[in-house]
């Protein structure tokens, strides 16, 4: 999966997928849209997702993700929407999210 360098979008919402998020997604440098909403994905969000420098939309809401939001998300300068609602995330929102490094962020959905 990580060798698909020209991949622009991954939309796998509403598929009842289980298991942990693959760290290889972090290798998809051209990815703009990652939509994994409404599955049964579990485990932590890999810090490697912070390598997605072209990403505009991340929607991983309504899963069973746990752990903290990676601070690396603050370096995603193209990120406009981050939806992580209805998971089992804990901890603080990293100070880097919404900073000057990702000025286009206009949707931040984190409610439970």
MARZAVO-708055 format. One line per field, with one value per residue: residue in three letters; residue number from 1; z, x, y of N, C-alpha, C, CB in turn. Coordinates in Angstrom, 2 decimals, decimal comma, m for minus. Each point is the difference from the previous one (the first is absolute). Glycine has a CB too. Example, Ala and Ser with C-alpha at 12.3 -4.5 7.8 and 13.67 -1.06 7.14 Angstrom:
type = [Ala/Ser]
seq = [1/2]
n_up = [7,80/m1,97]
n_east = [13,19/1,54]
n_north = [m5,69/2,22]
ca_up = [0,00/0,06]
ca_east = [m0,89/0,82]
ca_north = [1,19/1,19]
c_up = [0,00/0,73]
c_east = [0,90/m0,77]
c_north = [1,20/1,09]
cb_up = [1,25/m2,15]
cb_east = [m1,89/1,18]
cb_north = [m1,17/m0,63]
! end
This chain:
type = [Unk/Unk/Unk/Unk/Unk/Unk/Unk/Unk/Unk/Unk/Unk/Unk/Unk/Unk/Unk/Unk/Unk/Unk/Unk/Unk/Unk/Unk/Unk/Unk/Unk/Unk/Unk/Unk/Unk/Unk/Unk/Unk/Unk/Unk/Unk/Unk/Unk/Unk/Unk/Unk/Unk/Unk/Unk/Unk/Unk/Unk/Unk/Unk/Unk/Unk/Unk/Unk/Unk/Unk/Unk/Unk/Unk/Unk/Unk/Unk/Unk/Unk/Unk/Unk/Unk/Unk/Unk/Unk/Unk/Unk/Unk/Unk/Unk/Unk/Unk/Unk/Unk/Unk/Unk/Unk/Unk/Unk/Unk/Unk/Unk/Unk/Unk/Unk/Unk/Unk/Unk/Unk/Unk/Unk/Unk/Unk/Unk/Unk/Unk/Unk/Unk/Unk/Unk/Unk/Unk/Unk/Unk/Unk/Unk/Unk/Unk/Unk]
seq = [1/2/3/4/5/6/7/8/9/10/11/12/13/14/15/16/17/18/19/20/21/22/23/24/25/26/27/28/29/30/31/32/33/34/35/36/37/38/39/40/41/42/43/44/45/46/47/48/49/50/51/52/53/54/55/56/57/58/59/60/61/62/63/64/65/66/67/68/69/70/71/72/73/74/75/76/77/78/79/80/81/82/83/84/85/86/87/88/89/90/91/92/93/94/95/96/97/98/99/100/101/102/103/104/105/106/107/108/109/110/111/112]
n_up = [0,00/m0,44/m3,32/m0,07/m0,66/m1,21/3,07/m1,12/2,35/2,20/m0,76/2,46/0,61/1,16/0,54/3,14/m0,24/2,53/0,56/1,42/m1,99/m2,09/1,98/m3,20/0,70/0,24/m3,27/m0,92/m0,71/m1,26/3,02/m1,23/1,97/2,80/m0,64/2,66/0,15/1,66/0,98/2,43/m0,50/2,89/0,52/0,94/m2,27/m1,12/1,65/m3,16/0,20/0,13/m3,24/m0,80/m1,20/m1,43/2,96/m1,46/2,18/2,81/m0,56/2,70/0,54/1,41/1,40/2,56/m0,63/2,93/0,22/0,43/m2,49/m1,04/1,77/m3,17/0,05/0,22/m3,00/m1,49/m1,50/m0,98/3,08/m1,70/2,37/2,89/m0,46/3,02/0,10/1,82/1,48/2,68/m0,82/2,96/m0,07/0,12/m2,69/m0,43/1,45/m3,08/m0,17/m1,51/m0,95/m2,11/m0,80/m1,05/m1,24/m0,93/3,26/m1,42/1,84/3,30/m0,35/3,28/0,30/1,51]
n_east = [0,82/2,87/m0,28/m2,62/2,79/m3,00/m1,66/m1,55/m1,21/0,81/m3,47/0,47/m3,05/m1,11/2,61/m1,27/3,40/0,35/2,63/1,24/m0,82/1,65/2,22/m0,97/m1,76/3,08/0,37/m2,47/2,67/m3,02/m1,71/m1,80/m1,28/1,24/m3,46/0,99/m3,35/m0,66/2,85/m0,41/2,85/0,85/2,27/0,73/m1,27/2,68/1,34/m0,59/m2,42/2,74/0,39/m2,92/2,41/m2,99/m1,80/m2,16/m0,94/1,51/m3,26/1,56/m3,50/m0,46/3,04/m0,12/2,20/1,09/1,85/m0,14/m1,43/3,00/0,85/m0,25/m2,83/2,18/1,08/m3,18/1,48/m2,81/m1,53/m2,67/m0,56/1,60/m2,94/1,59/m3,64/0,14/3,31/m0,02/1,55/1,13/0,99/m0,64/m1,52/3,36/0,07/m0,14/m3,30/0,10/3,31/m0,03/m0,18/m3,14/m0,31/m2,09/m0,96/m3,12/m0,29/1,15/m2,39/1,45/m3,43/0,70]
n_north = [m1,20/1,24/m0,37/2,28/2,40/0,42/m0,48/2,88/m1,80/m2,28/0,35/m2,61/1,96/m2,75/m2,55/m0,79/1,38/m2,06/1,40/2,10/2,25/m2,12/1,58/m0,13/2,73/1,09/m0,74/2,21/2,45/0,08/m0,19/2,64/m2,20/m1,64/m0,74/m2,18/1,40/m2,66/m2,09/m1,38/2,36/m1,35/1,80/2,61/1,64/m2,04/2,52/m0,98/2,29/1,98/m1,05/1,69/2,56/m0,57/m0,05/2,11/m2,16/m1,27/m1,28/m1,79/1,00/m2,69/m1,53/m1,19/2,96/m0,96/2,23/2,71/1,01/m1,53/2,70/m1,04/1,78/2,49/m0,90/0,20/2,99/m1,51/m0,04/1,37/m2,24/m0,88/m2,00/m1,03/0,00/m2,52/m0,60/m1,04/3,27/m0,21/2,83/2,74/0,18/m0,93/3,00/m1,13/0,43/3,05/0,65/1,93/m3,30/0,47/3,53/m2,46/m0,62/0,86/m2,94/0,04/m2,73/m0,37/m0,82/m2,60]
ca_up = [0,00/0,09/m1,27/m0,91/0,20/m0,70/0,58/0,35/1,00/0,50/0,60/0,42/1,07/0,11/m0,50/1,11/0,08/1,36/0,13/0,23/m1,18/m0,51/0,03/m1,38/m0,52/0,15/m1,14/m1,17/m0,04/m0,84/0,51/0,40/0,74/0,69/0,63/0,58/0,93/0,28/m0,08/1,35/0,12/1,41/0,25/m0,07/m1,30/m0,18/m0,15/m1,40/m0,73/m0,04/m1,21/m1,13/m0,21/m0,97/0,48/0,22/0,81/0,73/0,69/0,62/1,02/0,21/0,07/1,39/0,15/1,37/0,14/m0,15/m1,35/m0,20/m0,12/m1,38/m0,80/m0,04/m1,10/m1,27/m0,43/m0,92/0,67/0,13/0,81/0,81/0,68/0,81/0,96/0,35/0,22/1,41/0,15/1,32/0,05/m0,46/m1,41/m0,11/m0,21/m1,37/m0,90/m0,09/0,09/m1,28/m0,94/m0,82/0,01/m0,74/0,78/0,31/0,61/1,02/0,62/0,94/1,06/0,21]
ca_east = [m0,82/0,87/0,68/m0,94/0,38/m0,89/m1,34/m0,53/m1,07/m0,43/m1,33/m0,44/m0,97/m1,16/0,36/0,18/1,40/0,49/1,45/0,69/0,33/1,33/0,98/0,38/m0,72/0,88/0,92/m0,75/0,30/m0,93/m1,36/m0,72/m1,22/m0,02/m1,30/m0,18/m1,11/m1,00/0,49/0,26/1,45/0,38/1,40/0,43/0,26/1,46/0,67/0,41/m0,99/0,54/0,80/m0,91/0,12/m0,99/m1,34/m0,94/m1,11/0,12/m1,24/0,07/m1,02/m0,87/0,75/0,32/1,39/0,33/1,28/m0,01/0,13/1,43/0,42/0,46/m1,08/0,20/0,90/m0,69/m0,28/m1,14/m1,18/m1,14/m1,04/0,41/m1,19/0,34/m1,09/m0,56/1,02/0,36/1,26/0,20/1,09/m0,23/0,19/1,36/0,11/0,41/m1,15/m0,63/1,02/0,35/0,49/m1,12/m0,92/m1,22/m0,89/m1,25/m0,91/0,63/m1,13/0,61/m0,93/m0,22]
ca_north = [1,20/1,16/0,27/0,68/1,40/0,93/m0,10/1,32/m0,11/m1,30/0,15/m1,33/0,20/m0,90/m1,33/m0,94/m0,41/m0,19/m0,03/1,27/0,80/m0,34/1,09/0,25/1,16/1,14/0,05/0,45/1,42/0,76/m0,18/1,21/m0,33/m1,28/m0,12/m1,33/0,21/m1,04/m1,38/m0,51/0,06/0,17/0,27/1,41/0,63/m0,03/1,30/0,10/0,79/1,35/0,15/0,23/1,45/0,50/m0,34/1,11/m0,49/m1,26/m0,34/m1,32/0,00/m1,16/m1,25/m0,34/0,42/0,42/0,68/1,45/0,55/0,24/1,41/0,19/0,57/1,44/0,37/m0,23/1,37/0,06/m0,56/0,91/m0,64/m1,13/m0,54/m1,17/m0,12/m1,31/m1,01/m0,11/0,71/0,60/0,97/1,36/0,32/0,55/1,44/0,28/m0,02/1,32/1,04/0,63/m1,00/m0,48/1,15/m0,27/m0,84/0,69/m0,96/m0,84/m0,69/m0,93/m0,37/m1,44]
c_up = [0,00/m1,29/m1,01/0,12/m0,66/0,54/0,51/1,12/0,38/0,72/0,26/1,12/m0,07/m0,53/1,08/0,06/1,46/m0,01/0,20/m1,32/m0,49/0,02/m1,42/m0,64/0,06/m1,14/m1,26/m0,12/m0,82/0,50/0,46/0,92/0,57/0,78/0,41/0,99/0,07/m0,36/1,43/0,22/1,44/0,11/m0,14/m1,44/m0,17/m0,18/m1,44/m0,84/m0,07/m1,20/m1,22/m0,32/m1,02/0,48/0,28/0,97/0,64/0,75/0,48/1,15/0,04/m0,21/1,47/0,26/1,43/0,03/m0,20/m1,47/m0,20/m0,16/m1,42/m0,91/m0,10/m1,13/m1,37/m0,54/m0,95/0,64/0,19/0,92/0,70/0,82/0,69/1,03/0,21/m0,07/1,50/0,26/1,38/m0,08/m0,54/m1,52/m0,10/m0,31/m1,45/m0,98/0,04/0,11/m1,39/m1,02/m0,81/0,00/m0,72/0,78/0,38/0,54/0,96/0,81/0,87/1,06/0,10/0,07]
c_east = [0,86/0,72/m0,89/0,18/m0,92/m1,42/m0,44/m1,04/m0,21/m1,32/m0,52/m1,03/m1,11/0,29/0,18/1,42/0,42/1,53/0,56/0,28/1,40/0,94/0,41/m0,77/0,87/1,00/m0,66/0,08/m0,94/m1,43/m0,61/m1,16/0,11/m1,29/m0,22/m1,16/m0,91/0,47/0,15/1,52/0,37/1,48/0,33/0,09/1,52/0,59/0,46/m1,00/0,43/0,89/m0,85/m0,07/m0,98/m1,43/m0,83/m1,10/0,36/m1,31/0,10/m1,00/m0,78/0,72/0,22/1,46/0,25/1,38/m0,17/0,06/1,49/0,32/0,47/m1,09/0,14/0,90/m0,64/m0,52/m1,18/m1,31/m1,09/m1,07/0,56/m1,20/0,39/m1,09/m0,42/1,02/0,25/1,35/0,08/1,13/m0,43/0,09/1,40/0,00/0,31/m1,17/m0,69/1,00/0,29/0,52/m1,12/m1,11/m1,33/m0,99/m1,25/m1,08/0,80/m1,12/0,57/m0,98/m0,17/m1,47]
c_north = [1,26/0,34/0,69/1,51/1,00/m0,02/1,37/m0,08/m1,46/0,24/m1,41/0,11/m1,04/m1,41/m1,05/m0,56/m0,11/0,02/1,39/0,71/m0,37/1,21/0,38/1,14/1,25/0,16/0,56/1,52/0,86/m0,03/1,32/m0,31/m1,41/m0,09/m1,45/0,01/m1,23/m1,40/m0,48/m0,07/0,33/0,29/1,48/0,49/0,04/1,40/0,21/0,78/1,47/0,26/0,35/1,50/0,57/m0,18/1,25/m0,44/m1,33/m0,21/m1,44/m0,09/m1,31/m1,33/m0,32/0,36/0,45/0,62/1,49/0,40/0,31/1,49/0,31/0,58/1,52/0,46/m0,20/1,33/0,14/m0,43/1,06/m0,59/m1,22/m0,45/m1,31/m0,28/m1,45/m1,13/m0,08/0,65/0,66/1,02/1,35/0,10/0,61/1,50/0,36/0,03/1,36/1,14/0,56/m1,01/m0,64/1,06/m0,25/m0,85/0,78/m0,93/m0,87/m0,63/m1,12/m0,49/m1,50/m0,30]
cb_up = [1,20/2,35/0,43/0,21/0,16/m2,02/0,65/m2,34/m0,92/0,23/m1,20/m0,66/0,00/m0,22/m1,89/m0,18/m2,22/0,63/m1,41/2,08/0,80/m1,44/2,24/m0,17/0,73/2,42/0,97/0,20/0,31/m1,91/0,70/m2,15/m1,48/0,16/m1,36/m0,30/m0,49/m0,38/m2,23/m0,01/m2,40/0,71/m0,80/2,12/0,07/m1,01/2,39/0,26/0,74/2,45/0,95/0,64/0,60/m1,80/0,99/m2,31/m1,49/0,24/m1,40/m0,65/m0,26/m0,72/m2,25/0,02/m2,42/0,95/m0,79/2,23/0,00/m1,07/2,43/0,35/0,72/2,42/1,45/0,72/0,30/m1,85/1,16/m2,29/m1,57/0,11/m1,70/m0,34/m0,68/m0,83/m2,28/0,19/m2,49/1,15/m0,23/2,16/m0,44/m0,77/2,36/0,53/0,35/0,96/2,03/1,24/1,54/0,54/0,10/m2,07/0,88/m1,76/m2,04/0,11/m1,95/m0,39/m0,33/1,21]
cb_east = [m1,79/0,27/1,39/m1,65/2,29/1,40/0,41/0,42/m1,10/2,40/m0,46/2,23/0,52/m1,47/1,06/m2,42/0,49/m2,05/0,07/1,03/m1,49/m1,04/0,83/0,58/m2,18/m0,25/1,19/m1,56/2,29/1,47/0,60/0,66/m1,36/2,53/m0,91/2,45/0,10/m1,75/1,21/m2,17/0,21/m1,84/0,53/1,26/m2,16/m0,23/0,75/1,18/m1,83/m0,11/1,61/m1,35/2,36/1,61/0,92/0,49/m1,64/2,55/m1,34/2,42/m0,16/m1,91/1,15/m1,72/0,10/m1,45/1,20/1,11/m2,39/0,17/0,65/1,56/m1,51/m0,32/1,92/m0,65/2,39/1,58/1,48/0,46/m1,78/2,42/m1,57/2,44/m0,76/m2,18/1,07/m1,34/0,07/m0,81/1,62/0,90/m2,52/0,79/0,75/2,18/m0,31/m2,04/1,01/0,52/1,89/0,56/2,00/1,32/1,97/0,57/m1,53/2,11/m1,57/2,16/m1,19/2,16]
cb_north = [m1,26/m0,55/m1,98/m1,91/m0,80/m0,31/m2,41/0,73/2,07/m0,91/2,22/m0,95/2,45/1,99/1,14/m0,59/1,09/m1,34/m2,03/m0,94/1,89/m1,76/m0,79/m2,39/m1,03/m0,27/m1,95/m1,97/m0,68/m0,49/m2,31/1,04/1,53/m0,09/1,94/m0,47/2,46/1,71/0,38/m1,34/0,72/m1,54/m2,28/m0,32/1,41/m2,27/m0,12/m2,16/m1,58/0,00/m1,63/m2,04/m0,25/m0,53/m2,12/0,91/1,19/0,21/1,64/m0,21/2,45/1,41/0,43/m1,89/0,67/m1,82/m2,05/0,23/0,98/m2,25/0,01/m1,91/m1,88/m0,01/m0,60/m2,33/0,44/m0,43/m1,66/0,90/0,83/0,82/1,08/0,49/2,28/0,82/0,42/m2,12/0,40/m2,11/m1,86/0,85/0,39/m2,26/0,21/m1,06/m2,49/m0,99/m1,11/2,08/m0,42/m2,42/1,42/0,17/m1,30/1,62/0,01/1,46/0,55/1,15/2,16/m0,17]
! end
